[in-house]
Amino acid sequence: MEIKKVGVLGCGLMGSGIAQVCATAGFDVISLEIEQKYIDKGFAGIRKSLDKFSAKGTLKEPVDQIVARLKGTTRKEDLANCDIIIEAIIENLDEKRKIFASIDPIVKADAIFASNTSSISITETMTATKRPDRFVGLHFFNPVPLMKLVEVIRTIATSNDVYETVYEFGKKLGKSPVRTSDQTGFIVNRLLVPYLLDAVRAYEEGVGSISDIDAAMKLGCGYPMGPFTLLDFVGLDTTYYITDVMFDEFKEKRFASPSLLKRMVMAGWYGKKNGKGFYDWSNPENPLPQDAALRGLAK
Ligand code: CAA
């Protein structure tokens, strides 16, 4: 089957990034949100990002032409003739099951459903619909317009045709897709999450300061960001949620949240998105490590 029209559920950080790469690749895109204000915010971010690419001369078309392929809606009925639906709403199984169940009778029967979840079971989400053979995971990475990877996840019920169609779709988006199966965390988070949690445990044990641990991994291993910058970037709340799902699945300490991470999330320190995490992001050009404030919690 040919994919021409893409529906994206949610227009937050990930949803808007997904909508952007789909429109840039030439697909017609319709983004569903619960209120128009979220569409406006997401689309403003898309324009800003496209303007950056345009200034660098990396776009094949003028920004306006790409933006013209993007539509926003608050009505599920407008998704009816999409060829693929990519869900990027809140990381909550019940909410994901609810939205897929509600659009299942609306969207044409041969459309493919995909979830951008980072850790929730694709199989468990899929069972809320009557199209298990046409259901996959399609996991993008933040920031979506820059990160080259997309994980394409199959369940035991996914049909081969659907899986290969989505794999090829990932390539058409300019991404490098990798194949994986529906196991908690897939490839990247299975390996990345224990590393990030170990960084927090090392910090709790006094191995080094926030900026020294970050510098060590950046300069010693060639990582683009140190673990604490990355944690703030991904979101401490998001990471904490992922640990919850992964620990529940594997019952292994390496997937369990260190107490400092839990306490930071309880205190509302979610990272860059709301200004404070392992760094204070009041001035994003010069994030300030929060060792002094966290010392009381860390010891
Ligand atoms: N759109 C367009 N351009 C953007 C942009 C965006 N959204 N974000 C940044 N840029 C541009 C910047 O303006 C900058 O342009 P100039 O070179 O002209 O200044 C350029 O991209 C590079 O950005 P920066 O200078 O800010 O920093 P950088 O070189 O470190 O690159 C990065 C930024 C690509 C994010 C890099 O730091 C990186 O790869 N970090 C790791 C990110 C990562 O690991 N992501 C995965 C997280 S895990 C996840 O998402 C999954 C999950 O399930 C939790």
Residues whose N, C-alpha, C, O or C-beta is under 5 A from the ligand:
A	BS01	CAA	S49 K52 S118 F140 F141 N142 P143 P145 L146 P224 M225 V234
